[in-house]
Amino acid sequence: MRQRTCAVQVRVSEKEKQCICRNARRCGLSLSAYLRKCSLGKDVYSIAPPALYRAYSQLLRLQQEWTSMPPDAVAEQLQTITHAMMQTCFHMEKEGDAGWQ
C-alpha cells in the first residue's frame, strides 16, 4: 500500500455526507477509498445484500431439482424465494442501506 500523506478536504452538507457514506458502505469500501475511486474515474460497484445471494442460491438449486419435484413443491419453493426477495427489497427501501450491512 502506498504512503498517503496528502489530504484533500471537501465541504458537503450533512445530507450529502450521509449519502456518500451510504454509497461507500454499499460498495464495501471505506469513505476514503470510495472517494478516491470515484474522483479518479475508476469503476465502483455496489455489493448486493447477503439475503439476495441466498435467494439466488435457492433459485439455482430449484432450477436443478424442479423436474424431480411435484408441481406444488416447486410452487411453494418459488413462493418462499419470492417472499425472501421482496422482504429484502422492502427492508433496503425502508431502512436506506441496512440491507448492505
N, C-alpha and C positions, 0 to 999 in steps of 0.2 A: 504494500500500500504506500502510496506517495505521501510525503510530508505535506500537509496542507497548512500553511502558515498565514495565508491571507484571508481576510474576512470581507464579505460583501453584505452590507446592511440595506434592507428594503423596508419601507414603511407600507403597511397594509392595514385595513380596518380589521376589527376583531372578527367580523363575519368572513372576510376574505381569508384570514389566517385559519379559521376553523375549516373552511372548505379545502384549503391547501393541505392541511394536516390530515383531513379525512381522505383526500385523494392519495396522499403518500401511504397511509395505512392500507388502503385498498390495493396498492401496488406492492405491499410488503417491503416498503423502503422507509428509511429514516427521512425526516423532513429535508435534511441537507442533501442526501443522495437524490431524492426526488427533484428538488430544485435544480441541482447540478445537471441531471439528465434532461430535464425539460429545457433549461436555458441553453444547453449545448446541442439541442436538436436531436437528441437520441430518442429511440422508441421507448415508451413507457407503457406497460400493460398492467391492467388490474388482474387480481387473482380472484377467482370465484370462491365463494364461501365453501367450507368443507361439506355442508349439507347438500349442495348441488353436485359435488363429486360423488357423494354416497348415492344420490338418486340416479346419477348417470351409471354408476356401477350396477345398481339394481336393474336398470333398463338393459344393460349389456347381458346380464345373467338371464333375464327374461327372454331376450332375443335368442339365446342359445337353447333354452329349455321349453319354449312355448309349444312346440309341436308335440311334446310328450305330456302336456298338461291338459286337464279338462278345461273347456272354454270358460267356465265360471271361475276357475282358479286364475286364469290369465286376466280376466276382467277385474278380479279382486286385487291382483298384483298391480295392474295398471292404475287402479283407483288409489291404492296406497302410495304409489310413486307420484302420481299427480298431486295428491294431498301434501306430500312432503315438499314438493317443489313449490307449490302455492304458499305454504306456510313460510318457507324460506324467503320467497319474494315479498310476502306481506311484512315479515319482520325487517327485511332490508329497507323497505319503503317507510315503515313506521318509525324505525329507530335510526334512520340515517345509515351509518356504517356498521352497526352492531353485527350484522351478518358476516363481516370481514374479520372480526377479531377472533 
